[in-house]
Amino acid sequence: MTVSRRNFLKAGIAASTASMAGLSLGPAALAAAQETEADWQWDKAVCRFCGTGCGLMLATSNGRVVAQKGDVENPVNRGWQCVKGYFNAKIMYGQDRLTQPLMRMKDGQFHKQGDFVPVSWEQAFDEMERQLRKTYAEKGPEGIACFGSGQWTIQEGYAMNKLFKAGFRSNNIDPNARNCMASAVVGFYSVFGTDEPAGNYDDIENTDTMILWGANMAEMHTVLWSRIINRRMAAPNVRIVNLTTFRNMSSDGADLEIVFKPNTDLAIQNYIAREIIARDAVNWDFVNKHTIFATGPSDIGYGLRPGDEYAFPAERDIVAKELKVTLDKYEAIGQRRQEGEVVEQNSRGNPLAHWSISFEDYKKALEPYTLDFVAELAKGDASEPLEDFKAKLQQLADLYIEANRKVVSFWTMGFNQHQRGSWVNQQVYANHLLLGKHAQPGNGAFSLTGQPTACGTAREVGTFSHRLPADRLIGVPAHREFTEAHWKLPAKTINPKPGSFYGKIMRDLEDGSVKWAWVQVNNPWHTHPNSNHWIKAAREKDNFIIVSEAYPGISAKVADLILPVAMIFEKWGAYGNAERRTQHWREQVPPPGVARGDLWQVLEFSKRFTIGDFWGELPVPGLKGDGYEDGKLPSVLTEAGEKGYSADDSLYKVLFATADNMKYAWPDPVAKGRDNHTVNLLGDGWFVEKALWQEYVHFGRGVGKDLADFDVYHRDEVRGLRWPVVDGKEGTWRFNEQYDPYVTKGAGFEFYGKLAKAIPSGDLDGVTDPTPVPLPGKAKIFFRPYAAPVEQPDENYDLWLSTGRVLEHWHSGTMTRRVPELHRAVPAAVLWMHPEDASERGMQRNDLVWIESRRGKIQIRVETTGRNTMPKGMVYAPFFDEGVFINKVAIDAACPMSKESDYKKCAVKVYKV
Amino acid sequence: MNLSGIVVICQPQKLSAVAQALSELPGVEVHFEDRDQGKIIVVQEALSIAAEMNGLRRIKALPDVILADMLYHYFEEDPEILEGLMKAGRKQSVGESDLTPPASMR
């Protein structure tokens, strides 16, 4: 580059940066900015990483991205970006990018023990098809599965969901979002009857108090954190509290830090509820009008696979607790039982059951959660004086309770990845509802998400094994009927039996009940805990695993077939962030090599099958349902014929390239000259992403999940829209008459969600009257007791282990580790531990050590300083690094209600190599 | 080569000193100063992203800098890597392909 060209660029970049930072510039500087960018095509886009959903501006030139800036027009980030977001484009250009299909081959044929060999798409799909037909003939719809993603574009998730549930009649499709926010979903469904938050990010600028429960926002949601810090600086009364099990970067910006023991957030929240009542701070007007009290069983197990058949010998003592638990002292007090009592986990089969209780019962249940009891149980740092900890708990209660003080509670994985994750979600709403501090600007419990479209794709599209689009469930006949009608399917095409959840698909592969699995936009063998089981199952069992991937991560390496994908800006797409904001982008650059988008892969593969292949009568063991013969899915081919389909029609034609969808023609002016590799390759001229979007939005309209038309999101002035979008106006605060058109006039507040809105009545011990009582418009205030973690440190495994992310890396690092600098900033995962825990074991910082649990062991380097400060007795390891494969050590216990794994607590020992 | 547009925030009364310190850093040019807001706009030039990020860290570590963040990022990919990626796999089918899987896959 010439000096003059360089200077010219610099002047332009400086002027552009200055104007983004809010400096007023003279005309010469503005002209410089414009001139520099003159040859580039700018377009708006959205960040590919966390759930915040920051807006970006991307510049392309000659088929590649040349520049990126934060989007100042975007209300989420207002021009700011975090260090990961800054490299959105860079992740596409790693040297080991997968650019062609690779299959394990021996002697020119697929072989499970073969080496990866480049093959054509034709060869790849031939083998995939052959394997699917073989497994389907042997096992039926439950023998196949899909590991989906909270990073799928909305259209990708929608298409795969439809292919599985309508085409293959299999509900074995579940996203990695299961391990990210499923507990939040149970919270939303059980408390409000509808998924996703009442509030939005503007709560930050409207509140006086922000309380972080297991959300290290300074590292994981940095752009929102900068909004929080700005709010703190702007208003002297604003307070920030960080509740955590170890000191992290968010503590630096907090006014109050509370370090608690794993699982005792259950007890702390009950202490707050007890204080609200004891200080006569219940907002009775709100509570009487808009809520009821409820509880449910506590003997629900821990989400482990029961029995010894597949357990490693060392795991057996913990696995046995899945069926039978001896109560410890604190659990006994918290549950009003006797220490040492053996409790059979009899409600494992129905953990979601709940019933209404009286306020008197609710109050009685909270009685044990006094300051003394909770402080003794919950104090997480042994070196902190008990009285100091007590004072902090009181301050926390003060902040929630103070009249006229607005409060927002934020949480992510600390709550969600929790053996009682659904309970802690319910509890945080309980406290906000008791105080009447919910669903108002600056007041509310706000669930943050970890993935860019866990909301948009996983939850709203319903790509879970038990869900259908827009809050509909597989298990509800009317929801299946609505879906079948809209998809123009014969009645009873959709299998009424929910499929396997994410961790269950792993267990199904292990026990051989699933033998064909397709992975898209996630890395299950890296990220699902207790990995030794799953890697062995993938490599040693008779099964066929397809991984659509951009880079060779662990899942690609255990696969039998790797399909190279187009990455974020190499395809059209849409994401939905944590504040219900849906944002679309255009394809900016072509994918490399013969890599192709996940959507193309789904649609092209669907061309290989006919409805006749799947829509005849099928055996489905365990299927039960009104109108179904036990164990059978009926043939729907006769009705299909009446609808004008032939048994020879392809799934592609019946599900995707329908007459309605073919009306959306490509090219389309909305593209503004951008290309579309999916459309080009399919070759039949319909605008796939737009057609599927328009088909999809029908599900949410009129039921509080209204999305706008495709073209609206692509307008120059639109930076995403928060749903519900009603009469062209985006949603803000849900359930609040002042803001939400769905609330009945005069109601003030109305929790209008429809799910689980008729429940039996009972007391703290169980149901006393099974008659379901309807609760239209009301939310539930749940009592949930303290429950001890299923595995706790003992003499042998004497430390707590928590795992999670670091700022610089995304999930399993397959993308971010390709950016040299992100890799260099945190090159290998380290084990943060207390210096005394290290020295007692004869270790020093940087020593290579073994970390071992009942499930596996790995080597890792010790870190005793830096961004995290561990209390004694606890260690922390990030999971991004495949060379430090911490999920071999982590436990696959889960919340039995949400089936979300608990990555935050298990017992380990650490010793020198 | 990487060019980044960086906003540096400091207390208004410290602005001159911070701007001076910034201008003394190799690869950094101070382009705009806003005294009222305590904002300085610099452009940093670096050979690699690694150098660019270390450079930002160096800026953040300067005395009296409250906040420094990149708002703008221009980069030029290594043309050889880009070429290689775009061409890969375009010649298809086993046997005739001259491509091998990445080293980590073998």
HADDOCK unambig.tbl for C-alpha pairs under 7 A between the chains (distance, minus, plus):
assign (segid A and resid 10 and name CA) (segid B and resid 43 and name CA) 6.42 0.50 0.50
assign (segid A and resid 13 and name CA) (segid B and resid 5 and name CA) 5.87 0.50 0.50
assign (segid A and resid 14 and name CA) (segid B and resid 5 and name CA) 5.77 0.50 0.50
assign (segid A and resid 14 and name CA) (segid B and resid 31 and name CA) 6.22 0.50 0.50
assign (segid A and resid 14 and name CA) (segid B and resid 41 and name CA) 6.51 0.50 0.50
assign (segid A and resid 14 and name CA) (segid B and resid 42 and name CA) 6.52 0.50 0.50
assign (segid A and resid 14 and name CA) (segid B and resid 43 and name CA) 5.98 0.50 0.50
assign (segid A and resid 17 and name CA) (segid B and resid 5 and name CA) 5.49 0.50 0.50
assign (segid A and resid 17 and name CA) (segid B and resid 6 and name CA) 6.88 0.50 0.50
assign (segid A and resid 17 and name CA) (segid B and resid 41 and name CA) 6.99 0.50 0.50
assign (segid A and resid 17 and name CA) (segid B and resid 71 and name CA) 6.17 0.50 0.50
assign (segid A and resid 17 and name CA) (segid B and resid 72 and name CA) 6.19 0.50 0.50
assign (segid A and resid 18 and name CA) (segid B and resid 41 and name CA) 5.95 0.50 0.50
assign (segid A and resid 21 and name CA) (segid B and resid 7 and name CA) 6.77 0.50 0.50
assign (segid A and resid 23 and name CA) (segid B and resid 34 and name CA) 6.75 0.50 0.50
assign (segid A and resid 66 and name CA) (segid B and resid 74 and name CA) 5.89 0.50 0.50
assign (segid A and resid 66 and name CA) (segid B and resid 75 and name CA) 5.61 0.50 0.50
assign (segid A and resid 66 and name CA) (segid B and resid 76 and name CA) 6.38 0.50 0.50
assign (segid A and resid 67 and name CA) (segid B and resid 73 and name CA) 5.43 0.50 0.50
assign (segid A and resid 67 and name CA) (segid B and resid 74 and name CA) 4.20 0.50 0.50
assign (segid A and resid 67 and name CA) (segid B and resid 75 and name CA) 6.11 0.50 0.50
assign (segid A and resid 68 and name CA) (segid B and resid 72 and name CA) 6.01 0.50 0.50
assign (segid A and resid 68 and name CA) (segid B and resid 73 and name CA) 5.17 0.50 0.50
assign (segid A and resid 68 and name CA) (segid B and resid 74 and name CA) 6.51 0.50 0.50
assign (segid A and resid 69 and name CA) (segid B and resid 71 and name CA) 5.61 0.50 0.50
assign (segid A and resid 69 and name CA) (segid B and resid 72 and name CA) 4.38 0.50 0.50
assign (segid A and resid 69 and name CA) (segid B and resid 73 and name CA) 6.06 0.50 0.50
assign (segid A and resid 70 and name CA) (segid B and resid 71 and name CA) 5.84 0.50 0.50
assign (segid A and resid 70 and name CA) (segid B and resid 72 and name CA) 6.93 0.50 0.50
assign (segid A and resid 79 and name CA) (segid B and resid 71 and name CA) 6.81 0.50 0.50
assign (segid A and resid 80 and name CA) (segid B and resid 71 and name CA) 6.20 0.50 0.50
assign (segid A and resid 81 and name CA) (segid B and resid 71 and name CA) 6.84 0.50 0.50
assign (segid A and resid 95 and name CA) (segid B and resid 81 and name CA) 6.48 0.50 0.50
assign (segid A and resid 96 and name CA) (segid B and resid 102 and name CA) 5.98 0.50 0.50
assign (segid A and resid 99 and name CA) (segid B and resid 85 and name CA) 6.99 0.50 0.50
assign (segid A and resid 99 and name CA) (segid B and resid 88 and name CA) 6.01 0.50 0.50
assign (segid A and resid 99 and name CA) (segid B and resid 89 and name CA) 6.24 0.50 0.50
assign (segid A and resid 100 and name CA) (segid B and resid 89 and name CA) 5.21 0.50 0.50
assign (segid A and resid 115 and name CA) (segid B and resid 106 and name CA) 6.82 0.50 0.50
assign (segid A and resid 116 and name CA) (segid B and resid 101 and name CA) 6.96 0.50 0.50
assign (segid A and resid 116 and name CA) (segid B and resid 105 and name CA) 6.94 0.50 0.50
assign (segid A and resid 116 and name CA) (segid B and resid 106 and name CA) 6.75 0.50 0.50
assign (segid A and resid 117 and name CA) (segid B and resid 101 and name CA) 6.81 0.50 0.50
assign (segid A and resid 118 and name CA) (segid B and resid 94 and name CA) 6.19 0.50 0.50
assign (segid A and resid 118 and name CA) (segid B and resid 100 and name CA) 6.93 0.50 0.50
assign (segid A and resid 118 and name CA) (segid B and resid 101 and name CA) 6.89 0.50 0.50
assign (segid A and resid 119 and name CA) (segid B and resid 93 and name CA) 5.17 0.50 0.50
assign (segid A and resid 119 and name CA) (segid B and resid 94 and name CA) 5.47 0.50 0.50
assign (segid A and resid 120 and name CA) (segid B and resid 92 and name CA) 5.77 0.50 0.50
assign (segid A and resid 120 and name CA) (segid B and resid 93 and name CA) 4.94 0.50 0.50
assign (segid A and resid 552 and name CA) (segid B and resid 105 and name CA) 7.00 0.50 0.50
assign (segid A and resid 557 and name CA) (segid B and resid 105 and name CA) 6.50 0.50 0.50
assign (segid A and resid 592 and name CA) (segid B and resid 85 and name CA) 5.43 0.50 0.50
assign (segid A and resid 592 and name CA) (segid B and resid 86 and name CA) 4.24 0.50 0.50
assign (segid A and resid 593 and name CA) (segid B and resid 85 and name CA) 5.92 0.50 0.50
assign (segid A and resid 593 and name CA) (segid B and resid 86 and name CA) 4.70 0.50 0.50
assign (segid A and resid 593 and name CA) (segid B and resid 87 and name CA) 5.18 0.50 0.50
assign (segid A and resid 593 and name CA) (segid B and resid 88 and name CA) 4.38 0.50 0.50
assign (segid A and resid 593 and name CA) (segid B and resid 89 and name CA) 5.19 0.50 0.50
assign (segid A and resid 593 and name CA) (segid B and resid 90 and name CA) 5.69 0.50 0.50
assign (segid A and resid 594 and name CA) (segid B and resid 89 and name CA) 5.71 0.50 0.50
assign (segid A and resid 594 and name CA) (segid B and resid 90 and name CA) 5.96 0.50 0.50
assign (segid A and resid 820 and name CA) (segid B and resid 50 and name CA) 6.43 0.50 0.50
assign (segid A and resid 821 and name CA) (segid B and resid 49 and name CA) 5.91 0.50 0.50
assign (segid A and resid 821 and name CA) (segid B and resid 50 and name CA) 4.44 0.50 0.50
assign (segid A and resid 821 and name CA) (segid B and resid 53 and name CA) 6.80 0.50 0.50
